[in-house]
């Protein structure tokens, strides 16, 4: 029995990148032996165990066979006679099909180190075509490692998978999971470029064009380390979908989480008003804040302004680093002033005229914002 560190940990170490997690493959062992050593079984489809002290994952070496369309249609075989090379050949890319033993020696039967040096994403075997998730994974890797390109033979294989309808078998939750991960990488535009080049983007997200302004917007959001909700809202805003109708369809189809959907829809609905903020009077500004529930949810209101800023500044081809989206500080100040109005005191004064409380609070906020603007 022997264990190896495999996959991303080996790849990232060779690239000089921080290693986040260690996955291990165990060759020559049975489930009973692993349990006897104190490992805890956690795998549902194939034998995976957690180390009793480090809690890292140790999977028994295995082979797999395609049994049905989609990424769930596989059967697995794990046994002591499965070799390390047999386990590695089922992996997606050569750069992920390397292993390192306890002695530090790297096992690289499929040319992963050479492809790392050449900055290439290359599939290990024809079995790549059996799992459509691998198209999304390559695209996500491209967003993480923007200097890498897809090998021509791999791109051709991905195109064949798209033409054969494999991508259509992906469930929405998995598509969103991979897209969300890619959006959080350093250069999300590379993900969409890879998906476009193989034809998968037209199946997964046909609403999205890959013009330079759109891609600049999402990369701008990434370069400023924005949260997922903001990156998604900025991307959807860059689509130019009228009043969020198209955005709603995208969110419904991909089953986008509520917090991402709500921010994207609100930003699309309000972006014209936000952009016009320097010309708005206090009444219009307070109405915007109240319409967006900014008094109760100031953080979401602030996120909306950041998404709008990303769309404007990110979309500029030659924006100066000193360029300021003045709308954001202006509206944040107005939000702070409006929230400072004591609604409780106003309600107490209008106790005998309850139907007028909301209007009185609104007018007090308008006056407060107007006074602040006048002082400025």
Buried (B, 14 or more C-beta within 10 A) or exposed (E): EEBBBBBBBBBBBBEEEEEEEBBBBBBBBBBEBBEEBEBEEEBEEBBBBBBEEEEBBBBBBBBBEEEEBBBEEBEBBBEEEBEBBBBBBBBBBBBBBBBBBEEEEBBBBBBBBEBBEEEBBBBBBEBBBBBBBBBBBBBBBBBBBBEBBBBEEBBEBBBEBBEEEBBEBBEEEBBBBBBBBBBBBEBBBBBBBBBBBBBBBEBBBEBBBBEEBBBBBBBBBBEBEBBBBBBBBBBBBBBEBEEBEBBBEBBEBBEBBEBBBBBBBBBBBBBEBBBEBEEBEBBBBBBBBBEBEBBEEBEBBBBBBBBBBBBBBBBEEEBEEEEEBEBBEBBBBBBEBBBEBEBEEBBEEBEEEEEBBBEBBBBBBBBBBBEBBEEE
